[in-house]
Amino acid sequence: MDLYGTFAAFLSSPEALAIKGLLLGAFLVFALGILAALRDGTFAWQFVDSFVRSTIWGRVAPVATVLLVGYLAQAPEVSAAGLAAAAAVSIGMIAAALASIRQMTLEKPASAEANTPPTA
């Protein structure tokens, strides 16, 4: 099988579906987190870097690597471990997305500046 055929077969495998789910979940958590931070006025660019380092490089990339190795090595035990890790990471992403949604639905706290009477 050529490289294109191998890639096409991988894209229809359970391992690729898990990787797609992880990437979609990471994007969803990122978008909801940005929206919640913008709503509260707490957005800072260093949080984007922190998200990429902790979520993408710290969770998604290692699990995707295990899934890819399991598929390419035709090792069902490795693929099963990768799928279990993907499920655990997905549960964490769902919890983070729900926390962001909950944060956006709470009443926005009044700032000290809004409570200061105008000066003449």
SEVEX-882711 format. One record per atom (N, C-alpha, C): atom name; x, y, z; residue in one letter. Coordinates in Angstrom, 2 decimals, decimal comma, always signed. Layout:
  roti       px       py       pz  ketor
    CA        X        Y        Z      A
...
% end
This chain:
  roti       px       py       pz  ketor
     N    +0,85    -1,17    +0,00      M
    CA    +0,00    +0,00    +0,00      M
     C    +0,90    +1,24    +0,00      M
     N    +0,55    +2,20    -0,81      D
    CA    +1,35    +3,42    -0,90      D
     C    +1,02    +4,35    +0,26      D
     N    +1,75    +5,45    +0,33      L
    CA    +1,57    +6,40    +1,43      L
     C    +0,18    +7,02    +1,43      L
     N    -0,33    +7,36    +0,25      Y
    CA    -1,67    +7,94    +0,17      Y
     C    -2,73    +6,94    +0,64      Y
     N    -2,59    +5,70    +0,25      G
    CA    -3,53    +4,66    +0,67      G
     C    -3,49    +4,44    +2,17      G
     N    -2,29    +4,46    +2,73      T
    CA    -2,14    +4,31    +4,18      T
     C    -2,80    +5,47    +4,91      T
     N    -2,59    +6,69    +4,40      F
    CA    -3,19    +7,88    +5,02      F
     C    -4,71    +7,84    +4,90      F
     N    -5,22    +7,46    +3,74      A
    CA    -6,66    +7,38    +3,55      A
     C    -7,28    +6,31    +4,47      A
     N    -6,59    +5,19    +4,63      A
    CA    -7,09    +4,14    +5,52      A
     C    -7,06    +4,62    +6,97      A
     N    -6,01    +5,37    +7,33      F
    CA    -5,92    +5,88    +8,70      F
     C    -7,06    +6,84    +9,00      F
     N    -7,42    +7,69    +8,05      L
    CA    -8,47    +8,68    +8,28      L
     C    -9,82    +8,05    +8,57      L
     N   -10,02    +6,81    +8,16      S
    CA   -11,29    +6,14    +8,43      S
     C   -11,21    +5,19    +9,63      S
     N   -10,11    +5,23   +10,36      S
    CA    -9,93    +4,32   +11,49      S
     C   -10,47    +4,94   +12,79      S
     N   -10,71    +4,12   +13,80      P
    CA   -11,15    +4,64   +15,11      P
     C   -10,11    +5,57   +15,74      P
     N    -8,83    +5,29   +15,48      E
    CA    -7,78    +6,14   +16,03      E
     C    -7,87    +7,56   +15,47      E
     N    -8,11    +7,67   +14,17      A
    CA    -8,23    +9,00   +13,55      A
     C    -9,49    +9,70   +14,05      A
     N   -10,55    +8,96   +14,25      L
    CA   -11,78    +9,55   +14,78      L
     C   -11,53   +10,12   +16,18      L
     N   -10,77    +9,41   +16,99      A
    CA   -10,44    +9,90   +18,33      A
     C    -9,59   +11,17   +18,25      A
     N    -8,64   +11,22   +17,33      I
    CA    -7,80   +12,41   +17,16      I
     C    -8,65   +13,59   +16,69      I
     N    -9,55   +13,34   +15,75      K
    CA   -10,44   +14,41   +15,29      K
     C   -11,30   +14,93   +16,45      K
     N   -11,79   +14,02   +17,27      G
    CA   -12,59   +14,42   +18,43      G
     C   -11,79   +15,24   +19,42      G
     N   -10,54   +14,84   +19,64      L
    CA    -9,69   +15,61   +20,55      L
     C    -9,44   +17,02   +20,02      L
     N    -9,17   +17,13   +18,73      L
    CA    -8,93   +18,45   +18,14      L
     C   -10,18   +19,32   +18,18      L
     N   -11,32   +18,72   +17,89      L
    CA   -12,58   +19,46   +17,97      L
     C   -12,87   +19,90   +19,40      L
     N   -12,65   +19,01   +20,35      G
    CA   -12,85   +19,35   +21,75      G
     C   -11,92   +20,45   +22,21      G
     N   -10,65   +20,40   +21,77      A
    CA    -9,70   +21,45   +22,14      A
     C   -10,13   +22,80   +21,56      A
     N   -10,60   +22,80   +20,32      F
    CA   -11,07   +24,05   +19,72      F
     C   -12,29   +24,59   +20,47      F
     N   -13,20   +23,70   +20,84      L
    CA   -14,40   +24,13   +21,56      L
     C   -14,04   +24,73   +22,92      L
     N   -13,15   +24,07   +23,65      V
    CA   -12,72   +24,60   +24,95      V
     C   -12,02   +25,94   +24,78      V
     N   -11,19   +26,05   +23,75      F
    CA   -10,48   +27,30   +23,48      F
     C   -11,46   +28,43   +23,18      F
     N   -12,41   +28,18   +22,28      A
    CA   -13,36   +29,21   +21,88      A
     C   -14,24   +29,64   +23,06      A
     N   -14,74   +28,68   +23,82      L
    CA   -15,58   +29,02   +24,97      L
     C   -14,78   +29,74   +26,05      L
     N   -13,55   +29,33   +26,26      G
    CA   -12,70   +30,01   +27,24      G
     C   -12,42   +31,46   +26,85      G
     N   -12,16   +31,68   +25,56      I
    CA   -11,93   +33,05   +25,07      I
     C   -13,19   +33,88   +25,26      I
     N   -14,34   +33,34   +24,90      L
    CA   -15,59   +34,08   +25,06      L
     C   -15,86   +34,42   +26,52      L
     N   -15,63   +33,47   +27,42      A
    CA   -15,86   +33,72   +28,84      A
     C   -14,89   +34,78   +29,36      A
     N   -13,64   +34,72   +28,94      A
    CA   -12,65   +35,71   +29,40      A
     C   -12,96   +37,09   +28,84      A
     N   -13,38   +37,17   +27,59      L
    CA   -13,74   +38,47   +27,02      L
     C   -14,96   +39,05   +27,72      L
     N   -15,91   +38,21   +28,05      R
    CA   -17,10   +38,67   +28,75      R
     C   -16,74   +39,26   +30,11      R
     N   -15,83   +38,59   +30,82      D
    CA   -15,46   +39,04   +32,16      D
     C   -14,37   +40,11   +32,15      D
     N   -13,80   +40,36   +30,99      G
    CA   -12,72   +41,36   +30,90      G
     C   -11,41   +40,86   +31,47      G
     N   -11,20   +39,56   +31,46      T
    CA    -9,97   +38,99   +32,02      T
     C    -9,07   +38,36   +30,95      T
     N    -9,36   +38,63   +29,69      F
    CA    -8,57   +38,02   +28,60      F
     C    -7,16   +38,60   +28,59      F
     N    -6,18   +37,74   +28,44      A
    CA    -4,79   +38,14   +28,27      A
     C    -4,14   +37,16   +27,28      A
     N    -3,25   +37,67   +26,46      W
    CA    -2,64   +36,84   +25,41      W
     C    -1,80   +35,70   +25,98      W
     N    -1,24   +35,86   +27,17      Q
    CA    -0,43   +34,77   +27,72      Q
     C    -1,27   +33,54   +28,04      Q
     N    -2,59   +33,70   +28,20      F
    CA    -3,45   +32,55   +28,42      F
     C    -3,56   +31,68   +27,16      F
     N    -3,45   +32,30   +25,99      V
    CA    -3,46   +31,53   +24,74      V
     C    -2,23   +30,63   +24,70      V
     N    -1,08   +31,19   +25,05      D
    CA    +0,15   +30,40   +25,09      D
     C    +0,03   +29,27   +26,11      D
     N    -0,52   +29,58   +27,25      S
    CA    -0,70   +28,56   +28,28      S
     C    -1,64   +27,45   +27,81      S
     N    -2,70   +27,83   +27,11      F
    CA    -3,64   +26,83   +26,58      F
     C    -2,93   +25,91   +25,58      F
     N    -2,17   +26,50   +24,66      V
    CA    -1,48   +25,69   +23,65      V
     C    -0,49   +24,74   +24,31      V
     N    +0,28   +25,25   +25,28      R
    CA    +1,26   +24,40   +25,95      R
     C    +0,60   +23,30   +26,78      R
     N    -0,44   +23,63   +27,52      S
    CA    -1,01   +22,63   +28,42      S
     C    -1,99   +21,69   +27,71      S
     N    -2,83   +22,23   +26,84      T
    CA    -3,86   +21,39   +26,23      T
     C    -3,37   +20,71   +24,95      T
     N    -2,83   +21,50   +24,03      I
    CA    -2,42   +20,91   +22,75      I
     C    -1,16   +20,06   +22,92      I
     N    -0,10   +20,67   +23,45      W
    CA    +1,16   +19,92   +23,57      W
     C    +1,17   +18,99   +24,77      W
     N    +0,38   +19,29   +25,79      G
    CA    +0,41   +18,48   +27,00      G
     C    -0,60   +17,34   +27,03      G
     N    -1,70   +17,48   +26,26      R
    CA    -2,73   +16,43   +26,29      R
     C    -3,01   +15,84   +24,91      R
     N    -3,33   +16,70   +23,95      V
    CA    -3,76   +16,20   +22,64      V
     C    -2,60   +15,55   +21,89      V
     N    -1,46   +16,21   +21,81      A
    CA    -0,33   +15,66   +21,03      A
     C    +0,17   +14,32   +21,56      A
     N    +0,36   +14,14   +22,88      P
    CA    +0,81   +12,82   +23,34      P
     C    -0,20   +11,70   +23,06      P
     N    -1,48   +11,99   +23,26      V
    CA    -2,50   +10,97   +23,01      V
     C    -2,57   +10,67   +21,51      V
     N    -2,50   +11,70   +20,68      A
    CA    -2,51   +11,49   +19,23      A
     C    -1,30   +10,68   +18,78      A
     N    -0,16   +10,90   +19,41      T
    CA    +1,04   +10,13   +19,07      T
     C    +0,84    +8,65   +19,41      T
     N    +0,28    +8,38   +20,58      V
    CA    +0,02    +6,98   +20,96      V
     C    -0,95    +6,34   +19,99      V
     N    -2,00    +7,07   +19,62      L
    CA    -2,98    +6,53   +18,67      L
     C    -2,34    +6,26   +17,31      L
     N    -1,52    +7,18   +16,84      L
    CA    -0,86    +7,01   +15,54      L
     C    +0,11    +5,83   +15,56      L
     N    +0,88    +5,72   +16,63      V
    CA    +1,82    +4,60   +16,75      V
     C    +1,06    +3,28   +16,81      V
     N    -0,03    +3,26   +17,56      G
    CA    -0,83    +2,04   +17,66      G
     C    -1,38    +1,62   +16,31      G
     N    -1,81    +2,61   +15,51      Y
    CA    -2,35    +2,29   +14,19      Y
     C    -1,24    +1,80   +13,25      Y
     N    -0,14    +2,56   +13,19      L
    CA    +0,92    +2,22   +12,24      L
     C    +1,64    +0,91   +12,60      L
     N    +1,75    +0,63   +13,90      A
    CA    +2,42    -0,60   +14,33      A
     C    +1,47    -1,78   +14,34      A
     N    +0,19    -1,54   +14,02      Q
    CA    -0,82    -2,60   +14,06      Q
     C    -0,82    -3,28   +15,44      Q
     N    -0,75    -2,44   +16,48      A
    CA    -0,73    -2,94   +17,86      A
     C    -2,04    -2,57   +18,54      A
     N    -2,97    -3,51   +18,62      P
    CA    -4,27    -3,19   +19,21      P
     C    -4,20    -2,79   +20,68      P
     N    -3,19    -3,29   +21,40      E
    CA    -3,05    -2,92   +22,81      E
     C    -2,69    -1,44   +22,94      E
     N    -1,81    -0,98   +22,08      V
    CA    -1,40    +0,43   +22,11      V
     C    -2,57    +1,31   +21,67      V
     N    -3,28    +0,89   +20,65      S
    CA    -4,45    +1,65   +20,20      S
     C    -5,51    +1,71   +21,30      S
     N    -5,72    +0,60   +22,02      A
    CA    -6,70    +0,59   +23,10      A
     C    -6,28    +1,54   +24,22      A
     N    -5,00    +1,57   +24,53      A
    CA    -4,51    +2,49   +25,56      A
     C    -4,69    +3,94   +25,09      A
     N    -4,42    +4,19   +23,82      G
    CA    -4,61    +5,53   +23,27      G
     C    -6,07    +5,95   +23,27      G
     N    -6,96    +5,02   +22,94      L
    CA    -8,39    +5,33   +22,96      L
     C    -8,89    +5,60   +24,38      L
     N    -8,37    +4,86   +25,35      A
    CA    -8,74    +5,10   +26,75      A
     C    -8,23    +6,46   +27,20      A
     N    -7,00    +6,81   +26,81      A
    CA    -6,45    +8,12   +27,16      A
     C    -7,25    +9,23   +26,48      A
     N    -7,66    +9,00   +25,23      A
    CA    -8,47   +10,00   +24,52      A
     C    -9,80   +10,20   +25,22      A
     N   -10,39    +9,12   +25,73      A
    CA   -11,65    +9,25   +26,47      A
     C   -11,45   +10,05   +27,74      A
     N   -10,36    +9,81   +28,45      A
    CA   -10,09   +10,55   +29,69      A
     C    -9,87   +12,04   +29,41      A
     N    -9,10   +12,34   +28,37      V
    CA    -8,85   +13,74   +28,01      V
     C   -10,14   +14,40   +27,55      V
     N   -10,97   +13,66   +26,83      S
    CA   -12,26   +14,21   +26,37      S
     C   -13,17   +14,56   +27,53      S
     N   -13,18   +13,73   +28,56      I
    CA   -13,99   +14,02   +29,74      I
     C   -13,53   +15,32   +30,39      I
     N   -12,22   +15,52   +30,46      G
    CA   -11,69   +16,77   +31,00      G
     C   -12,07   +17,97   +30,15      G
     N   -12,05   +17,79   +28,83      M
    CA   -12,44   +18,89   +27,94      M
     C   -13,92   +19,23   +28,07      M
     N   -14,75   +18,21   +28,22      I
    CA   -16,18   +18,45   +28,41      I
     C   -16,41   +19,23   +29,71      I
     N   -15,70   +18,84   +30,76      A
    CA   -15,83   +19,56   +32,04      A
     C   -15,38   +21,01   +31,90      A
     N   -14,30   +21,25   +31,17      A
    CA   -13,82   +22,63   +30,97      A
     C   -14,80   +23,44   +30,14      A
     N   -15,38   +22,82   +29,12      A
    CA   -16,36   +23,53   +28,29      A
     C   -17,60   +23,88   +29,10      A
     N   -18,07   +22,95   +29,93      L
    CA   -19,22   +23,22   +30,77      L
     C   -18,92   +24,32   +31,79      L
     N   -17,69   +24,34   +32,31      A
    CA   -17,31   +25,39   +33,25      A
     C   -17,31   +26,76   +32,57      A
     N   -16,86   +26,81   +31,33      S
    CA   -16,86   +28,08   +30,59      S
     C   -18,29   +28,54   +30,31      S
     N   -19,15   +27,59   +29,95      I
    CA   -20,55   +27,95   +29,71      I
     C   -21,20   +28,44   +31,00      I
     N   -20,92   +27,76   +32,10      R
    CA   -21,46   +28,17   +33,39      R
     C   -20,97   +29,57   +33,76      R
     N   -19,69   +29,85   +33,50      Q
    CA   -19,12   +31,16   +33,79      Q
     C   -19,80   +32,25   +32,96      Q
     N   -20,13   +31,94   +31,72      M
    CA   -20,77   +32,94   +30,86      M
     C   -22,22   +33,19   +31,25      M
     N   -22,86   +32,23   +31,91      T
    CA   -24,25   +32,41   +32,27      T
     C   -24,43   +33,08   +33,63      T
     N   -23,36   +33,18   +34,41      L
    CA   -23,45   +33,85   +35,70      L
     C   -23,57   +35,35   +35,50      L
     N   -24,15   +36,01   +36,49      E
    CA   -24,25   +37,46   +36,41      E
     C   -22,86   +38,06   +36,48      E
     N   -22,61   +39,02   +35,62      K
    CA   -21,30   +39,65   +35,56      K
     C   -21,10   +40,50   +36,81      K
     N   -19,98   +40,32   +37,51      P
    CA   -19,76   +41,10   +38,73      P
     C   -19,54   +42,58   +38,40      P
     N   -20,07   +43,43   +39,25      A
    CA   -19,89   +44,87   +39,04      A
     C   -18,48   +45,25   +39,43      A
     N   -17,88   +46,13   +38,67      S
    CA   -16,52   +46,56   +38,96      S
     C   -16,56   +47,71   +39,96      S
     N   -15,44   +47,97   +40,57      A
    CA   -15,34   +49,08   +41,53      A
     C   -15,56   +50,41   +40,84      A
     N   -15,12   +50,51   +39,59      E
    CA   -15,29   +51,77   +38,85      E
     C   -16,76   +52,06   +38,59      E
     N   -17,57   +51,04   +38,38      A
    CA   -18,99   +51,24   +38,11      A
     C   -19,72   +51,72   +39,36      A
     N   -19,17   +51,42   +40,55      N
    CA   -19,81   +51,81   +41,80      N
     C   -19,32   +53,15   +42,32      N
     N   -18,37   +53,75   +41,65      T
    CA   -17,83   +55,04   +42,10      T
     C   -18,72   +56,16   +41,57      T
     N   -19,19   +57,03   +42,46      P
    CA   -20,02   +58,13   +41,97      P
     C   -19,19   +59,10   +41,15      P
     N   -19,81   +59,74   +40,17      P
    CA   -19,05   +60,70   +39,33      P
     C   -18,63   +61,90   +40,16      P
     N   -17,49   +62,43   +39,81      T
    CA   -17,00   +63,64   +40,50      T
     C   -17,34   +64,86   +39,66      T
     N   -17,60   +65,93   +40,34      A
    CA   -18,00   +67,16   +39,65      A
     C   -16,82   +68,00   +39,25      A
% end
